[in-house]
């Protein structure tokens, strides 16, 4: 499957979608690998910029972000730009997998590094 085909996979998700634990673990693994060998952006503003510029390969957003208005625009932007989007339950976990000592509301992977294969597998699981 080519990169272009993977980007055009139709996977409808919003902030309230309950995602399987295996998919969340795979997404966390992808972020960990990308933070060590590729590039990630952390925080709502940085993630929004990567989506708008089309450089994001995968976007993760924490469902426990409060107020929700901070992140409500991200799923729509991802859908518009055909960027895979995965809601995860906790900000704290998202911060930890990114190597931060504080929680974060959103993360985007901009350069996959060693996470390339993990992201491919993740997108195939999402398609199922």
N, C-alpha and C positions, 0 to 999 in steps of 0.2 A: 504494500500500500504506500503510495507516495505521500509526501508531506501535504501537498495541495488537497488530495483526497481526504486526508485526516482532518484538515481544517474545515472542510465543508460537510462534515458529518452533522446530521441534525440531532442534537441532544438538547431537549428543552428542559431547562432548570431555572428555578427562581430561588430566592433567599430562604424559602420555607421548605424546599425539597429535602426530604430525609434521604440521605445517601448511605449506602451499604458501608459497614465498618471496614471491609476489605478495600474498598475504593478509597476511603479516607486514609487508611494506612499507606496505600500505594502513593497517594498524593503527597503525604508527609514525607515519604521516602524520596520522591522526586525533588521536593524542595530541599531536603538535606543534601542530596547529591549535587543539585544545581548550585547550592550556596557554597559548596566546597570547590567544585570544578567549573562552574559556569558563572552566570550572573543572575541575581534576583533583585527585585525592587520591593521595598517594604513600606507599608502605609497607604492609606486611601489616595492621597494626592499623587504620589509616585506611580501607583498602580494605574490610576486613571490616565496619567500621561502616557504610559506604555501601551495601554489599550488604544487610545486615540491615535498614537503614532503607528500602531500596527506591529509593534515589536514584541508584544507579549505572546508567549507560546502556550502558557497555561496560567489561569488566575484562580486563586483560592480566597474565599471571603468567609470571615467568622460570623456565624449566625447570632452570637450573643452580643454583637456590637450594639451599643446604646448611645444615642438614639439611632434607630434604623435608617433615618434620613441620610446619615453620613455615607452609607454604602448602597442605597437603593438604586442609584443610577448604574452601578457596575454590571448587573446582569443584562440590562438592555444594551449597554455599550458593547459587551462581549458578543451578544447575539448579532448586533449590527455589523461587527467586524469579523464574525466567524472565529472567535477565539474561545477555546474550551474554558468553561467556568465550573468550579466545584465549591458548593457551600460546605463548610466544616463547622462543627458545633462550637468550639471554644477559641477565643482570642489568645488565651494563655498558651494553649498547645501550638497554635500557629506561630507565636513568637518564639517558642522553644525550638521548633523544628528549623526555624530560620537562623538560629544561633543568637537570638536576642535575650536579654535579661528582663525584658518587659513584653507585655502582650501587644499584638498588632492586629488590626482589623482586616487587612488585605495584604496579599503577596502575589507578585507576578514573576514568572520565570521568563527572562528575556534571552538568555543563552543557556541551552540545556546542559552543555558539558557532558559529564558521564550519565546524566539523567535522561538522555535521548531515548534509550530503549524503554526505560521505566515509563516515560510519558506515552510512548506508542502503546504499550501494554494497557496503560490506564485508559486511553482513549478507546481502545477496543472493548474494554470492560464496560465503559459508559455506553457504548453503542448497543450492547446486549439487552 
